[in-house]
Amino acid sequence: MHDHCHKDKAVEEKSDSDRVILLGNANVGKSVIFGLLTGKYATVSNYPGTTVEVTHGNLIAGEKKYHLIDTPGTSSLVPMSEDERVTRDILLKHPFHSVVQVADAKNMKRTLMLALQLAETGRPMILVLNMWDEATDRGIQIDTKKLSSLLGIHVISAIAPQKKGINQIKAALQSPKIPFLTFNYDARIEKALEKISEHLPAASVSNRSLALMILSGAPGMNEWLRSNLAEDEVRQVERIVKNLQKHFERPLAEVLSSTRLSKVEQIFGEVLTKTEPGRGKALQLIGRYSTHPVWGIPILLAVLYIIWLFVGNLGAGVFVDFLENVIFGQYLNPWAERLASLIPIAFLRDMLVGPYGVITMALTYAIAIILPITGTFFIAFGILEDSGYLPRLAVMTNRIFNFMGLNGKAVLPMVLGLGCVTMATMTTRILETRRERIIATFLLALAVPCSAQLGVIMGLLSSLSYKVTIIWILSIVTTLIFLGWLASMVVKGEKPALFLDLPPIRMPRMSNVLLKTLGRTEWYLREAVPLFIIGTLTLFFLDRFHLLVWLREALSPVVVTLLGLPEMATDAFIMGFLRRDYGAAGFFNMSKKGMLTPAQVTVALVTITLFVPCLASLLMMIKERGFKSAMTMLGIVMSFAIAIGGTLNFIIKASGIRL
C-alpha cells in the first residue's frame, strides 16, 4: 500500500477500489464512528514523511470487505496544518472507493464548506450528520431528503454513542453516489480552471478539484506539480495563476472561498430551520454562561472545587486509606513477607519485600497510593470531556495563553496535558507553526502536571492548610505565565488567531466516561506499573551498592541546603524522572509518615511539579522536537524548578509564614 500501513491479521492490504476514507472536521465523533464500523481491530501508523498518525481498519458492508482510513480532522482541502495536509494528501495520492464525511449536525455551514470541496473531487461520497440529538436539542431541524437531492448523495443522520446510523452507513457504502452538485465561479476563474486542467494528468480526484487547489495556493501543490508535470508545463500553470491573480484585489483563495460560502448560505437556507429548543434549556444556559467573562469564573471555580473534593477526599482519602492500610497493610504485604521469608537468599528477599522492595514499595505505591487517585481523576476528566466543558476551559484561559504566545489550537494540548503530558506533547503536531509547537512543548514539560501527578498532589494538598494550596497554585501559574511570556519573546514567528468550535454542554454519558476511564486505567497499569518497578529496582541497586548515600550527599547542597528538604527527598526526585507521579507519591508517603513539615511539603510539591518531565515525556520531546531542542528544554526546566523551589524555601523561612 502507498500509505505503508503496518501489516496486521485484522487489517489486510486492500486494493484501491476497496479503500474508504473517513474524513471530517475535528471533534465531530469521527473516531467513534470508525470504531463502530471496524470493531476493535485497527492499526495506527505514521503517515510517510510525517509524525501524524493515521488509523486503519477493516469493515464489512454487505458481502464486501473495505479498508477504512480514519484521517486527521480537517476543515478544508487547502491545508493550514500538518494534520490537514496529511488528510489532503491521502485524497490526492491514493486512489479510493469513496469518502465518508462525518459532520457535526449543529455546524452545517462548516459541514457544507467541506462537503462542497469534496463534491468538486468528483468521487463518490456519503455525508453523515452526527450528533443529531444535540442538533435537535438546540431546535435545529435539517431536511436530509432535500439535502440529499441537492447534493446528489446519501445523507445519513447519526448518533454515534447510541450506534444510530451505523447500519445505514454500511448500506450506503454498497452504492455510494458521485455528487452532481455543480456551481460556477467567476467566468475568468472558470476559464483558468479549464486551461490548468488541460495540463494535469489523471489523478485520484478530478482535474477541476486539483486546479482549484492550485489556484488556492494550497501547500504542497507546487511539489505535486513538479513531480507530475514537465518543467515547461509547470511554468505554464504558474503563468495562468499569476495572470488570473492580476484580475482580483483579494488573494484567489479568498475569492474561491467567498464563492463557496455564497453557495453554502443558499443550501443552508433551503435545508435548515431553527425552532425553539426542545430539551436541555438549563444545560444551554450553563453552556452560555460558562464562557461569560464574569460568570464563567465562578463556574470554573465550582467545577475545580468539585473535582478537588472528588479526587482529594474520596480518591486520596477514603480509597487510598482502604487500599494502603487494609488491603496492602493487613493482608498483601504481610502475606508477601511470609512467603519471601522462605527464600534463602537475603539479596532476593530484600529485592521483593525490603525498604525498596518490588512488592512493599513499587506495587504499594503504584496500586495502593497512585491507582485510586488517578482512577478518580480519570473519571473526573472523562466527565469534563463528555460534558463539553473542556473547550470552554480553553476559552476561559485563552487571554492568559495569548500573553504566552499561544493561541487557537495550542490551548487544547495544554488542557490535554492534564490527562497525559506524553500524549499532549504528541498532539502539539496539530499546531500550525513551529513556534507554537516549541512553546507548547516547553510549557508542557515545565508546569503542566499529568493526571497521575496532579491526582497525588491534590490528595496531599487536601490534608494540609488552604495556604499551602494557594502558594502551590500561585507558584505554578506565575512560573507558567512568566516563562511562557519569556519563551514568546525568544522564539520568533507568527501568532495565529483563535478559532474554536464550542460543542453544547450536555449530560455526560456514564458509559462513555467509564469506557474512557477503563481505557486510561489499563494504559496506566500497562505503562506506569513497569516503570514503578524499574524505578524501585533502581533505588534498590543504588542503595545496595551504597550509591544512594553518595547521591544523597552529592545532591545535599541542592536538596537539603537550597530546598530545605531531608536527604531522603532525593529518592523522590530520582523517581520523579522515571514517573512524575512516583516522585509526588514519594512526598505523599513521607508526609503521611510525618517526615515533612507543611513548609517542606509546599517546597517539595512546587519543585516536583516544575521538575523534569517523566522519561516517557522526555522521549516524546526528543521524537517531536529533536534531541538538541529537547535537551535544551530539559536543562532550562531543571534549572528553573530548583531555582524557584529554593526561592520559595527562602521566602517561607524569611517571612515566618505558618503553614
Protein Blocks (a to p, Z undefined) as FASTA:
>chain_A
ZZlpacdfklccddfklpccddddehkommmmmmmmnombdcddddehiabdcdddddde
hjbccddddddddfbfbdfbfklmmmmmmmmmmccfbdcddddfklmmlmmmmmmmmmmn
opacddddehklmmmmnopacdfklmmmmnopacddddfknopojlmmmmmmmmccddfb
dcdddfklmmmmmmmmmmpccdfbdfklmmmmmmnopghklmmmmmmccfklmmmmmmmm
mmmmmmpmbdfklmmmmmmmmmmmmmmmmmpccdddfehmlmmmmmmmmmgfklmmmmmm
mmmmmmmmmmmmmmmmmmmmmmmmmmmmmmmmmmmmmmmmmpmblklmmmmmmmkbfklm
mmmmmmmmmmmmmmmmmmmmmmmmmnommmmmmmmmmmmmmmnopahjlmmmmmmmmmom
mlmmmmmmmpmbfklmmmmmmmmmmmmccfklmmmmmmmmmmmcfklmmmmmmmmmmmmm
mmmmmmmmmmgcddddddddddddddddfklmmmmmmmmmmmmmmmmmmmmmmmmmmmmm
mmmnommmmmmmmmmmmmmmmnopafklmmmmmmmmmpmklmmmmmmmmmmnopacfklm
mmmmmmmmmmccdfklmmmmmmmnojklmmmmmmmmmmmmmmmmmmmmmmmmmnopaZZ
